[in-house]
Amino acid sequence: MAQISLATGFLLILIGFYGALTQRNLMRMIVGFTIADSGVNLVIVAIGYMHGRTAPIIDSTLPAGEAPARIIDPVPQALVLTAIVIGVGVTALMLAYAYKLYQAKRTLDISTFTELKW
């Protein structure tokens, strides 16, 4: 199951980067980056998964001496939760910039933004 999640994550990353690099519309580029971000999160979770282990909760059913061999490391899950929050913030910032560009130029096509070109 972890291999399917890993392959799906890498596929989402490739689809997202392809969409972000080949599109001329800013909204489609933002969607591409968001898809790639979701793929990265899925890859991190798939790498952190270990078959046959349980959640990192130590109680009376799991003796403290056996805990390191029977629990999953919670760090990848914490990293993904943090990455989700950061990804939402970055997506909101990209959408705000796209909105301001649309207000200024009345288009989202990046070929019309030529003021900063050499």
URCORQUI-V609188 format. One record per helix or strand of 2 or more residues. SS is the DSSP state (~ for helix, > for strand). FROM is the first residue (numbers start at 0). TO is the last residue. If there is no record, write none. Layout:
SS&FROM&TO, SS&FROM&TO
This chain:
~&1&21, ~&25&47, ~&66&69, ~&74&104, ~&109&111
